[in-house]
Amino acid sequence: MDDRLEAMVMGALAADALALGAHWIYDTQRIAREFGRVERLMAPPSGSYHPNKRRGQFTHYGDQTLLLLETISGAEGFDLERFARDWRVYFDTYAGYRDHATRDTLEHLNHGRPPVEAGSASTDLGGAARIAPVIFRHADDPARQILSARAQTALTHNHPDVIDSAEYFTRVVQAVLGGSEVPEAMRQVAAEEFHRPPFARWVADGLTSGGQETLPVIQRFGQQCEVGAAFPAVAHLVARYPRDYRAAMVENVMAGGDSAARGMLAGMLLGARLGMEAIPEDWLREMEARPRIEVLLAEAAGRQRRK
């Protein structure tokens, strides 16, 4: 198994696990006061959006990413109908938090809409944050990586900016796996494929902020889930910490808000560039799902080799 492909997936999921404790807390002084510096996996506090979660588990973003990996690991590849069926069954009885995109999509599926029409109109970047498994599974087929990333995103977040963001970050991963540094890959993809509003501005704003402290930058962009805030924040994280996965993930959480979606995309990119040795072993060790993830990755890699 390619170390960087594995780190791409693990980097995204470890970022989500680290974000769980302080996820959606917007008051950064409260985060510092109640958690200290978030350098290890922590449980959510009482009153959290994730009251049923324990330290080492995932937010609903990470749970969906793991579900996607489970759906495609034993199959011939990504299939929208299969993912939609598994996703619907999973969320019909899900005990964790269901955001608006999840609730709207589930309602649409339960009322008979086909998967290609079931997605919510949400502009949250979280739908695109799940893409690492399809990039891993179709590592030998760049075109299918892009189509699958777009389709899995649209299932729940059927907004053009979010779907296009999934394609953008897929293309960036492809460039990174080809040898580019992450910031350069982001510039390259923006120049060649996404030199249009709002993407050119989001990339430029994020990358040029790399010399500034993370917390005020993310507060300026916006801590919220919406793609216009979260996208440039991801670009900032990889520009400021292009060789330091741990620092990027810690500072992301300390900046508050939707640290899970931002962290998953930045963690995916940095994992793809830096490999498994960059991801703190204690974070991986404390991830409850790690053994399952490793089995699924091995199964997916094995199916790919047998093609």
ZADO-1210 file (C-alpha; in nm, 4 decimals, padded with zeros to 6 digits):
<atoms>
<atom x="00.0000" y="00.0000" z="00.0000" code="MET" pos="1"/>
<atom x="00.1335" y="00.3451" z="-00.0941" code="ASP" pos="2"/>
<atom x="00.2244" y="00.5226" z="00.2302" code="ASP" pos="3"/>
<atom x="00.1080" y="00.8596" z="00.1035" code="ARG" pos="4"/>
<atom x="-00.2283" y="00.7267" z="-00.0113" code="LEU" pos="5"/>
<atom x="-00.2819" y="00.5704" z="00.3292" code="GLU" pos="6"/>
<atom x="-00.1734" y="00.8943" z="00.4982" code="ALA" pos="7"/>
<atom x="-00.4156" y="01.0894" z="00.2813" code="MET" pos="8"/>
<atom x="-00.7081" y="00.8959" z="00.4313" code="VAL" pos="9"/>
<atom x="-00.5669" y="00.8715" z="00.7832" code="MET" pos="10"/>
<atom x="-00.4701" y="01.2383" z="00.7761" code="GLY" pos="11"/>
<atom x="-00.8284" y="01.3383" z="00.7056" code="ALA" pos="12"/>
<atom x="-00.9778" y="01.1114" z="00.9708" code="LEU" pos="13"/>
<atom x="-00.7226" y="01.1953" z="01.2401" code="ALA" pos="14"/>
<atom x="-00.8008" y="01.5630" z="01.1826" code="ALA" pos="15"/>
<atom x="-01.1698" y="01.4958" z="01.2369" code="ASP" pos="16"/>
<atom x="-01.1012" y="01.2981" z="01.5549" code="ALA" pos="17"/>
<atom x="-00.8870" y="01.5819" z="01.6911" code="LEU" pos="18"/>
<atom x="-01.1584" y="01.8360" z="01.6100" code="ALA" pos="19"/>
<atom x="-01.4366" y="01.6383" z="01.7811" code="LEU" pos="20"/>
<atom x="-01.3897" y="01.7783" z="02.1321" code="GLY" pos="21"/>
<atom x="-01.4098" y="02.1471" z="02.0420" code="ALA" pos="22"/>
<atom x="-01.6096" y="02.1144" z="01.7207" code="HIS" pos="23"/>
<atom x="-01.8466" y="02.4022" z="01.6530" code="TRP" pos="24"/>
<atom x="-01.7325" y="02.6028" z="01.9512" code="ILE" pos="25"/>
<atom x="-01.6838" y="02.9483" z="01.8024" code="TYR" pos="26"/>
<atom x="-01.5567" y="03.1194" z="02.1158" code="ASP" pos="27"/>
<atom x="-01.1809" y="03.0615" z="02.0920" code="THR" pos="28"/>
<atom x="-01.1250" y="03.1908" z="02.4447" code="GLN" pos="29"/>
<atom x="-01.3623" y="02.9237" z="02.5687" code="ARG" pos="30"/>
<atom x="-01.1670" y="02.6579" z="02.3788" code="ILE" pos="31"/>
<atom x="-00.8418" y="02.7744" z="02.5375" code="ALA" pos="32"/>
<atom x="-01.0014" y="02.7957" z="02.8815" code="ARG" pos="33"/>
<atom x="-01.1837" y="02.4615" z="02.8815" code="GLU" pos="34"/>
<atom x="-00.9485" y="02.2477" z="02.6708" code="PHE" pos="35"/>
<atom x="-00.6130" y="02.4185" z="02.6938" code="GLY" pos="36"/>
<atom x="-00.4082" y="02.3604" z="02.3824" code="ARG" pos="37"/>
<atom x="-00.5772" y="02.0805" z="02.1873" code="VAL" pos="38"/>
<atom x="-00.2803" y="01.8558" z="02.1114" code="GLU" pos="39"/>
<atom x="-00.4503" y="01.5231" z="02.1824" code="ARG" pos="40"/>
<atom x="-00.7862" y="01.3656" z="02.1134" code="LEU" pos="41"/>
<atom x="-01.0541" y="01.4845" z="02.3538" code="MET" pos="42"/>
<atom x="-01.4183" y="01.4112" z="02.4284" code="ALA" pos="43"/>
<atom x="-01.6858" y="01.6726" z="02.3597" code="PRO" pos="44"/>
<atom x="-01.8123" y="01.8685" z="02.6624" code="PRO" pos="45"/>
<atom x="-02.1675" y="01.8478" z="02.7913" code="SER" pos="46"/>
<atom x="-02.4000" y="02.0499" z="02.5739" code="GLY" pos="47"/>
<atom x="-02.1946" y="01.9726" z="02.2635" code="SER" pos="48"/>
<atom x="-02.3418" y="01.9003" z="01.9223" code="TYR" pos="49"/>
<atom x="-02.1904" y="01.5533" z="01.9709" code="HIS" pos="50"/>
<atom x="-02.3168" y="01.4460" z="02.3158" code="PRO" pos="51"/>
<atom x="-02.3074" y="01.0741" z="02.2354" code="ASN" pos="52"/>
<atom x="-01.9450" y="01.0738" z="02.1241" code="LYS" pos="53"/>
<atom x="-01.6351" y="00.9580" z="02.3124" code="ARG" pos="54"/>
<atom x="-01.2731" y="01.0569" z="02.2815" code="ARG" pos="55"/>
<atom x="-01.1273" y="00.8872" z="01.9765" code="GLY" pos="56"/>
<atom x="-01.4483" y="00.8840" z="01.7776" code="GLN" pos="57"/>
<atom x="-01.5468" y="01.1002" z="01.4786" code="PHE" pos="58"/>
<atom x="-01.7880" y="01.3813" z="01.4089" code="THR" pos="59"/>
<atom x="-02.0672" y="01.3113" z="01.1621" code="HIS" pos="60"/>
<atom x="-01.8236" y="01.4140" z="00.8848" code="TYR" pos="61"/>
<atom x="-01.5737" y="01.1479" z="00.9833" code="GLY" pos="62"/>
<atom x="-01.8488" y="00.8908" z="01.0290" code="ASP" pos="63"/>
<atom x="-01.9667" y="00.9508" z="00.6725" code="GLN" pos="64"/>
<atom x="-01.6115" y="00.9269" z="00.5423" code="THR" pos="65"/>
<atom x="-01.5709" y="00.5917" z="00.7117" code="LEU" pos="66"/>
<atom x="-01.9063" y="00.4802" z="00.5712" code="LEU" pos="67"/>
<atom x="-01.7886" y="00.5774" z="00.2236" code="LEU" pos="68"/>
<atom x="-01.4708" y="00.3755" z="00.2724" code="LEU" pos="69"/>
<atom x="-01.6760" y="00.0758" z="00.3871" code="GLU" pos="70"/>
<atom x="-01.9058" y="00.1093" z="00.0864" code="THR" pos="71"/>
<atom x="-01.6291" y="00.1089" z="-00.1740" code="ILE" pos="72"/>
<atom x="-01.3590" y="-00.1085" z="-00.0180" code="SER" pos="73"/>
<atom x="-01.5215" y="-00.4388" z="-00.1072" code="GLY" pos="74"/>
<atom x="-01.6807" y="-00.3232" z="-00.4309" code="ALA" pos="75"/>
<atom x="-01.5569" y="-00.2596" z="-00.7825" code="GLU" pos="76"/>
<atom x="-01.5396" y="00.1082" z="-00.6994" code="GLY" pos="77"/>
<atom x="-01.7623" y="00.3989" z="-00.6153" code="PHE" pos="78"/>
<atom x="-02.1244" y="00.3522" z="-00.7109" code="ASP" pos="79"/>
<atom x="-02.3695" y="00.6306" z="-00.6259" code="LEU" pos="80"/>
<atom x="-02.6712" y="00.4032" z="-00.5886" code="GLU" pos="81"/>
<atom x="-02.4852" y="00.1781" z="-00.3469" code="ARG" pos="82"/>
<atom x="-02.3479" y="00.4679" z="-00.1428" code="PHE" pos="83"/>
<atom x="-02.6920" y="00.6318" z="-00.1282" code="ALA" pos="84"/>
<atom x="-02.8491" y="00.3072" z="-00.0076" code="ARG" pos="85"/>
<atom x="-02.5847" y="00.2528" z="00.2595" code="ASP" pos="86"/>
<atom x="-02.5941" y="00.6197" z="00.3611" code="TRP" pos="87"/>
<atom x="-02.9726" y="00.6149" z="00.3996" code="ARG" pos="88"/>
<atom x="-02.9731" y="00.2989" z="00.6099" code="VAL" pos="89"/>
<atom x="-02.6929" y="00.4378" z="00.8259" code="TYR" pos="90"/>
<atom x="-02.8610" y="00.7708" z="00.8971" code="PHE" pos="91"/>
<atom x="-03.2075" y="00.6285" z="00.9514" code="ASP" pos="92"/>
<atom x="-03.0785" y="00.5030" z="01.2888" code="THR" pos="93"/>
<atom x="-02.7788" y="00.7339" z="01.3439" code="TYR" pos="94"/>
<atom x="-02.7360" y="00.8359" z="01.7078" code="ALA" pos="95"/>
<atom x="-02.5003" y="01.1261" z="01.6354" code="GLY" pos="96"/>
<atom x="-02.5683" y="01.4763" z="01.5133" code="TYR" pos="97"/>
<atom x="-02.7617" y="01.5251" z="01.1889" code="ARG" pos="98"/>
<atom x="-02.6958" y="01.8628" z="01.0301" code="ASP" pos="99"/>
<atom x="-02.9344" y="02.0346" z="00.7876" code="HIS" pos="100"/>
<atom x="-02.7735" y="01.8747" z="00.4847" code="ALA" pos="101"/>
<atom x="-02.8178" y="01.5304" z="00.6374" code="THR" pos="102"/>
<atom x="-03.1763" y="01.5881" z="00.7445" code="ARG" pos="103"/>
<atom x="-03.2783" y="01.7337" z="00.4085" code="ASP" pos="104"/>
<atom x="-03.1090" y="01.4592" z="00.2081" code="THR" pos="105"/>
<atom x="-03.2556" y="01.1852" z="00.4246" code="LEU" pos="106"/>
<atom x="-03.6026" y="01.3342" z="00.3847" code="GLU" pos="107"/>
<atom x="-03.5601" y="01.3514" z="00.0080" code="HIS" pos="108"/>
<atom x="-03.4414" y="00.9902" z="-00.0154" code="LEU" pos="109"/>
<atom x="-03.7199" y="00.8689" z="00.2112" code="ASN" pos="110"/>
<atom x="-03.9731" y="01.0425" z="-00.0140" code="HIS" pos="111"/>
<atom x="-03.8468" y="00.8591" z="-00.3188" code="GLY" pos="112"/>
<atom x="-03.6103" y="01.1030" z="-00.4848" code="ARG" pos="113"/>
<atom x="-03.3303" y="00.9312" z="-00.6782" code="PRO" pos="114"/>
<atom x="-02.9786" y="00.9853" z="-00.5419" code="PRO" pos="115"/>
<atom x="-02.8839" y="01.2280" z="-00.8204" code="VAL" pos="116"/>
<atom x="-03.1684" y="01.4561" z="-00.7087" code="GLU" pos="117"/>
<atom x="-03.1685" y="01.3954" z="-00.3334" code="ALA" pos="118"/>
<atom x="-02.8929" y="01.6280" z="-00.2198" code="GLY" pos="119"/>
<atom x="-02.9621" y="01.9328" z="-00.0090" code="SER" pos="120"/>
<atom x="-02.8867" y="02.2858" z="-00.1263" code="ALA" pos="121"/>
<atom x="-02.6307" y="02.3258" z="00.1536" code="SER" pos="122"/>
<atom x="-02.3248" y="02.5411" z="00.0848" code="THR" pos="123"/>
<atom x="-02.1280" y="02.3754" z="00.3676" code="ASP" pos="124"/>
<atom x="-01.7839" y="02.2458" z="00.2682" code="LEU" pos="125"/>
<atom x="-01.8395" y="01.9321" z="00.4787" code="GLY" pos="126"/>
<atom x="-01.9807" y="01.7372" z="00.1842" code="GLY" pos="127"/>
<atom x="-01.6553" y="01.7767" z="-00.0058" code="ALA" pos="128"/>
<atom x="-01.4481" y="01.6879" z="00.3012" code="ALA" pos="129"/>
<atom x="-01.5334" y="01.3158" z="00.2640" code="ARG" pos="130"/>
<atom x="-01.3506" y="01.2573" z="-00.0645" code="ILE" pos="131"/>
<atom x="-01.0320" y="01.0815" z="00.0533" code="ALA" pos="132"/>
<atom x="-01.1714" y="00.7246" z="00.0210" code="PRO" pos="133"/>
<atom x="-01.2712" y="00.7636" z="-00.3444" code="VAL" pos="134"/>
<atom x="-00.9324" y="00.9130" z="-00.4294" code="ILE" pos="135"/>
<atom x="-00.7683" y="00.6161" z="-00.2563" code="PHE" pos="136"/>
<atom x="-00.9895" y="00.3550" z="-00.4211" code="ARG" pos="137"/>
<atom x="-00.9416" y="00.4928" z="-00.7722" code="HIS" pos="138"/>
<atom x="-00.5757" y="00.5879" z="-00.7415" code="ALA" pos="139"/>
<atom x="-00.5084" y="00.4471" z="-01.0882" code="ASP" pos="140"/>
<atom x="-00.7916" y="00.6368" z="-01.2578" code="ASP" pos="141"/>
<atom x="-00.7751" y="01.0182" z="-01.2192" code="PRO" pos="142"/>
<atom x="-01.0900" y="01.0764" z="-01.4224" code="ALA" pos="143"/>
<atom x="-01.2913" y="00.8389" z="-01.2053" code="ARG" pos="144"/>
<atom x="-01.1497" y="01.0011" z="-00.8920" code="GLN" pos="145"/>
<atom x="-01.2964" y="01.3321" z="-01.0034" code="ILE" pos="146"/>
<atom x="-01.6331" y="01.1931" z="-01.1105" code="LEU" pos="147"/>
<atom x="-01.6667" y="00.9946" z="-00.7881" code="SER" pos="148"/>
<atom x="-01.5652" y="01.2883" z="-00.5680" code="ALA" pos="149"/>
<atom x="-01.8260" y="01.5072" z="-00.7333" code="ARG" pos="150"/>
<atom x="-02.1003" y="01.2439" z="-00.7123" code="ALA" pos="151"/>
<atom x="-02.0445" y="01.1534" z="-00.3471" code="GLN" pos="152"/>
<atom x="-02.0505" y="01.5226" z="-00.2576" code="THR" pos="153"/>
<atom x="-02.3678" y="01.5973" z="-00.4525" code="ALA" pos="154"/>
<atom x="-02.5523" y="01.3172" z="-00.2734" code="LEU" pos="155"/>
<atom x="-02.5801" y="01.5405" z="00.0335" code="THR" pos="156"/>
<atom x="-02.4532" y="01.8847" z="-00.0778" code="HIS" pos="157"/>
<atom x="-02.5962" y="01.9518" z="-00.4214" code="ASN" pos="158"/>
<atom x="-02.4593" y="02.3030" z="-00.4565" code="HIS" pos="159"/>
<atom x="-02.2266" y="02.3831" z="-00.7470" code="PRO" pos="160"/>
<atom x="-01.9604" y="02.5547" z="-00.5356" code="ASP" pos="161"/>
<atom x="-01.9350" y="02.2570" z="-00.2994" code="VAL" pos="162"/>
<atom x="-01.9329" y="02.0023" z="-00.5820" code="ILE" pos="163"/>
<atom x="-01.6694" y="02.2016" z="-00.7697" code="ASP" pos="164"/>
<atom x="-01.4675" y="02.2257" z="-00.4477" code="SER" pos="165"/>
<atom x="-01.4619" y="01.8466" z="-00.4307" code="ALA" pos="166"/>
<atom x="-01.3186" y="01.8358" z="-00.7819" code="GLU" pos="167"/>
<atom x="-01.0679" y="02.1098" z="-00.7018" code="TYR" pos="168"/>
<atom x="-00.9290" y="01.9330" z="-00.3966" code="PHE" pos="169"/>
<atom x="-00.9206" y="01.6016" z="-00.5834" code="THR" pos="170"/>
<atom x="-00.7075" y="01.7609" z="-00.8529" code="ARG" pos="171"/>
<atom x="-00.4821" y="01.9112" z="-00.5863" code="VAL" pos="172"/>
<atom x="-00.4288" y="01.5681" z="-00.4300" code="VAL" pos="173"/>
<atom x="-00.3433" y="01.4306" z="-00.7739" code="GLN" pos="174"/>
<atom x="-00.0783" y="01.7003" z="-00.8178" code="ALA" pos="175"/>
<atom x="00.0580" y="01.6413" z="-00.4670" code="VAL" pos="176"/>
<atom x="00.0864" y="01.2674" z="-00.5239" code="LEU" pos="177"/>
<atom x="00.2665" y="01.3569" z="-00.8450" code="GLY" pos="178"/>
<atom x="00.5351" y="01.5342" z="-00.6423" code="GLY" pos="179"/>
<atom x="00.4180" y="01.8930" z="-00.5936" code="SER" pos="180"/>
<atom x="00.4219" y="02.0723" z="-00.2613" code="GLU" pos="181"/>
<atom x="00.0679" y="02.1407" z="-00.1414" code="VAL" pos="182"/>
<atom x="00.0638" y="02.5216" z="-00.1832" code="PRO" pos="183"/>
<atom x="00.2144" y="02.4941" z="-00.5303" code="GLU" pos="184"/>
<atom x="-00.0390" y="02.2268" z="-00.6240" code="ALA" pos="185"/>
<atom x="-00.3205" y="02.4557" z="-00.5117" code="MET" pos="186"/>
<atom x="-00.1831" y="02.7412" z="-00.7236" code="ARG" pos="187"/>
<atom x="-00.1330" y="02.5129" z="-01.0216" code="GLN" pos="188"/>
<atom x="-00.4842" y="02.3668" z="-01.0169" code="VAL" pos="189"/>
<atom x="-00.6381" y="02.7094" z="-00.9670" code="ALA" pos="190"/>
<atom x="-00.4440" y="02.8494" z="-01.2619" code="ALA" pos="191"/>
<atom x="-00.5086" y="02.5595" z="-01.4969" code="GLU" pos="192"/>
<atom x="-00.8588" y="02.4414" z="-01.4069" code="GLU" pos="193"/>
<atom x="-01.0247" y="02.6872" z="-01.1667" code="PHE" pos="194"/>
<atom x="-00.9136" y="03.0317" z="-01.2784" code="HIS" pos="195"/>
<atom x="-01.2595" y="03.1731" z="-01.2254" code="ARG" pos="196"/>
<atom x="-01.4641" y="03.3321" z="-00.9459" code="PRO" pos="197"/>
<atom x="-01.4898" y="03.2510" z="-00.6636" code="PRO" pos="198"/>
<atom x="-01.2157" y="02.9865" z="-00.6654" code="PHE" pos="199"/>
<atom x="-00.9273" y="03.2001" z="-00.7854" code="ALA" pos="200"/>
<atom x="-00.9984" y="03.4479" z="-00.5067" code="ARG" pos="201"/>
<atom x="-01.0386" y="03.1814" z="-00.2389" code="TRP" pos="202"/>
<atom x="-00.7087" y="03.0189" z="-00.3315" code="VAL" pos="203"/>
<atom x="-00.5218" y="03.3486" z="-00.3558" code="ALA" pos="204"/>
<atom x="-00.6624" y="03.4816" z="-00.0294" code="ASP" pos="205"/>
<atom x="-00.5818" y="03.1619" z="00.1561" code="GLY" pos="206"/>
<atom x="-00.2303" y="03.1118" z="00.0233" code="LEU" pos="207"/>
<atom x="-00.1233" y="03.4743" z="00.0648" code="THR" pos="208"/>
<atom x="-00.2300" y="03.4601" z="00.4309" code="SER" pos="209"/>
<atom x="00.0296" y="03.1921" z="00.5055" code="GLY" pos="210"/>
<atom x="00.2624" y="03.4381" z="00.6775" code="GLY" pos="211"/>
<atom x="-00.0034" y="03.5369" z="00.9317" code="GLN" pos="212"/>
<atom x="-00.1230" y="03.3745" z="01.2549" code="GLU" pos="213"/>
<atom x="-00.3960" y="03.1175" z="01.2013" code="THR" pos="214"/>
<atom x="-00.6565" y="03.2212" z="01.4568" code="LEU" pos="215"/>
<atom x="-00.7100" y="03.5785" z="01.3330" code="PRO" pos="216"/>
<atom x="-00.6935" y="03.4661" z="00.9705" code="VAL" pos="217"/>
<atom x="-00.9684" y="03.2071" z="01.0152" code="ILE" pos="218"/>
<atom x="-01.1748" y="03.4530" z="01.2150" code="GLN" pos="219"/>
<atom x="-01.1411" y="03.6974" z="00.9254" code="ARG" pos="220"/>
<atom x="-01.2368" y="03.4400" z="00.6627" code="PHE" pos="221"/>
<atom x="-01.5128" y="03.3083" z="00.8886" code="GLY" pos="222"/>
<atom x="-01.5191" y="03.0104" z="01.1221" code="GLN" pos="223"/>
<atom x="-01.8440" y="02.8754" z="00.9825" code="GLN" pos="224"/>
<atom x="-01.9169" y="02.5725" z="00.7664" code="CYS" pos="225"/>
<atom x="-01.9981" y="02.7700" z="00.4520" code="GLU" pos="226"/>
<atom x="-01.7636" y="02.7058" z="00.1589" code="VAL" pos="227"/>
<atom x="-01.6757" y="03.0708" z="00.1120" code="GLY" pos="228"/>
<atom x="-01.5271" y="03.0788" z="00.4606" code="ALA" pos="229"/>
<atom x="-01.3875" y="02.7283" z="00.4965" code="ALA" pos="230"/>
<atom x="-01.2215" y="02.6944" z="00.1547" code="PHE" pos="231"/>
<atom x="-00.9705" y="02.9812" z="00.1940" code="PRO" pos="232"/>
<atom x="-00.9096" y="02.8667" z="00.5519" code="ALA" pos="233"/>
<atom x="-00.7956" y="02.5279" z="00.4197" code="VAL" pos="234"/>
<atom x="-00.5614" y="02.7067" z="00.1795" code="ALA" pos="235"/>
<atom x="-00.4243" y="02.9109" z="00.4688" code="HIS" pos="236"/>
<atom x="-00.3514" y="02.6025" z="00.6789" code="LEU" pos="237"/>
<atom x="-00.1481" y="02.4276" z="00.4110" code="VAL" pos="238"/>
<atom x="00.0347" y="02.7496" z="00.3222" code="ALA" pos="239"/>
<atom x="00.1295" y="02.8253" z="00.6817" code="ARG" pos="240"/>
<atom x="00.2236" y="02.4676" z="00.7781" code="TYR" pos="241"/>
<atom x="00.3233" y="02.2954" z="00.4511" code="PRO" pos="242"/>
<atom x="00.5567" y="02.0544" z="00.6321" code="ARG" pos="243"/>
<atom x="00.3955" y="02.0294" z="00.9759" code="ASP" pos="244"/>
<atom x="00.0763" y="01.8239" z="00.9853" code="TYR" pos="245"/>
<atom x="00.0517" y="01.8342" z="01.3649" code="ARG" pos="246"/>
<atom x="00.0823" y="02.2116" z="01.3955" code="ALA" pos="247"/>
<atom x="-00.1702" y="02.2663" z="01.1161" code="ALA" pos="248"/>
<atom x="-00.4291" y="02.0442" z="01.2825" code="MET" pos="249"/>
<atom x="-00.3786" y="02.1865" z="01.6310" code="VAL" pos="250"/>
<atom x="-00.3988" y="02.5478" z="01.5171" code="GLU" pos="251"/>
<atom x="-00.7042" y="02.4642" z="01.3088" code="ASN" pos="252"/>
<atom x="-00.8902" y="02.3369" z="01.6158" code="VAL" pos="253"/>
<atom x="-00.7792" y="02.6311" z="01.8282" code="MET" pos="254"/>
<atom x="-00.9322" y="02.8651" z="01.5670" code="ALA" pos="255"/>
<atom x="-01.2796" y="02.7315" z="01.6480" code="GLY" pos="256"/>
<atom x="-01.5965" y="02.6852" z="01.4469" code="GLY" pos="257"/>
<atom x="-01.6182" y="02.4096" z="01.1879" code="ASP" pos="258"/>
<atom x="-01.2691" y="02.2797" z="01.2496" code="SER" pos="259"/>
<atom x="-01.3696" y="01.9298" z="01.1393" code="ALA" pos="260"/>
<atom x="-01.4388" y="02.0052" z="00.7708" code="ALA" pos="261"/>
<atom x="-01.1399" y="02.2395" z="00.7405" code="ARG" pos="262"/>
<atom x="-00.9161" y="01.9894" z="00.9149" code="GLY" pos="263"/>
<atom x="-01.0236" y="01.6928" z="00.7060" code="MET" pos="264"/>
<atom x="-00.9337" y="01.8629" z="00.3784" code="LEU" pos="265"/>
<atom x="-00.6091" y="02.0157" z="00.5042" code="ALA" pos="266"/>
<atom x="-00.5208" y="01.6860" z="00.6740" code="GLY" pos="267"/>
<atom x="-00.5887" y="01.4934" z="00.3544" code="MET" pos="268"/>
<atom x="-00.3597" y="01.7227" z="00.1545" code="LEU" pos="269"/>
<atom x="-00.0775" y="01.7265" z="00.4071" code="LEU" pos="270"/>
<atom x="-00.1047" y="01.3522" z="00.4608" code="GLY" pos="271"/>
<atom x="-00.0740" y="01.2949" z="00.0864" code="ALA" pos="272"/>
<atom x="00.2425" y="01.5057" z="00.0803" code="ARG" pos="273"/>
<atom x="00.4138" y="01.4081" z="00.4067" code="LEU" pos="274"/>
<atom x="00.3173" y="01.0424" z="00.4573" code="GLY" pos="275"/>
<atom x="00.2231" y="00.8457" z="00.7666" code="MET" pos="276"/>
<atom x="00.5223" y="00.9535" z="00.9741" code="GLU" pos="277"/>
<atom x="00.3830" y="01.3083" z="00.9853" code="ALA" pos="278"/>
<atom x="00.0608" y="01.2032" z="01.1622" code="ILE" pos="279"/>
<atom x="00.1066" y="01.1820" z="01.5413" code="PRO" pos="280"/>
<atom x="00.1081" y="00.8191" z="01.6450" code="GLU" pos="281"/>
<atom x="-00.0826" y="00.8918" z="01.9655" code="ASP" pos="282"/>
<atom x="-00.3703" y="01.0349" z="01.7623" code="TRP" pos="283"/>
<atom x="-00.3788" y="00.7266" z="01.5431" code="LEU" pos="284"/>
<atom x="-00.3496" y="00.4930" z="01.8399" code="ARG" pos="285"/>
<atom x="-00.6465" y="00.6548" z="02.0139" code="GLU" pos="286"/>
<atom x="-00.8758" y="00.6505" z="01.7098" code="MET" pos="287"/>
<atom x="-01.1351" y="00.3847" z="01.7883" code="GLU" pos="288"/>
<atom x="-01.1900" y="00.2991" z="01.4229" code="ALA" pos="289"/>
<atom x="-00.8226" y="00.2699" z="01.3295" code="ARG" pos="290"/>
<atom x="-00.8141" y="-00.1128" z="01.3126" code="PRO" pos="291"/>
<atom x="-01.1247" y="-00.1134" z="01.0959" code="ARG" pos="292"/>
<atom x="-00.9862" y="00.1598" z="00.8703" code="ILE" pos="293"/>
<atom x="-00.6633" y="-00.0325" z="00.8181" code="GLU" pos="294"/>
<atom x="-00.8560" y="-00.3457" z="00.7186" code="VAL" pos="295"/>
<atom x="-01.0726" y="-00.1497" z="00.4745" code="LEU" pos="296"/>
<atom x="-00.7748" y="00.0264" z="00.3183" code="LEU" pos="297"/>
<atom x="-00.5954" y="-00.3036" z="00.2711" code="ALA" pos="298"/>
<atom x="-00.9057" y="-00.4560" z="00.1143" code="GLU" pos="299"/>
<atom x="-00.9520" y="-00.1591" z="-00.1202" code="ALA" pos="300"/>
<atom x="-00.5841" y="-00.1638" z="-00.2183" code="ALA" pos="301"/>
<atom x="-00.6026" y="-00.5370" z="-00.2829" code="GLY" pos="302"/>
<atom x="-00.9018" y="-00.5014" z="-00.5141" code="ARG" pos="303"/>
<atom x="-00.7242" y="-00.2285" z="-00.7027" code="GLN" pos="304"/>
<atom x="-00.4170" y="-00.4479" z="-00.7557" code="ARG" pos="305"/>
<atom x="-00.6328" y="-00.7325" z="-00.8850" code="ARG" pos="306"/>
<atom x="-00.7907" y="-00.5209" z="-01.1580" code="LYS" pos="307"/>
</atoms>
